[in-house]
Amino acid sequence: MKNQRKENEKFSLAQFLRRKFLLLGALVCEVIALLMDKGIIAGSDELTTRLTVAGMIIVLIYLVIDGLKNKYKYYSQKWGMGPYAEVENEK
């Protein structure tokens, strides 16, 4: 059980980057839409609108995933089940 606890506490750069990859995609969509709106990159108004909406949807997906992960961690500790329960019980 201690090995499982250490795996949960260990910082992983790859895991961090995977979680932030969605936000990077949203940022790219918004920057391209802004450049099209300013006329720096050629693009129609419809494409600019679609990129803006896509960026907002990606951010929404990230927030839902992050919220569900935090709720899972909270209820795992509260009910004493799951991988996060061991960390709380051993303190």
HUSUL-V440650 format. One line per field, one symbol per residue. ss: DSSP state (2 for helix, 1 for strand, 0 for the rest). psi: psi as a letter, one per 30 degrees, with the letter a starting at -180 (. if undefined). A space follows every 10 residues. Layout:
ss->???
psi->???
This chain:
ss->0222222220 0022222222 2222222222 2222222200 0000222222 2222222222 2222222222 2222222220 0022222220 0
psi->eeeeeeeefk kjeeeeeeef eeeeeeeeee eeeeeeefge kklleeeeee eeeeeeeeee eeeeeeeeee eeeefeeefg llffeeeeff .
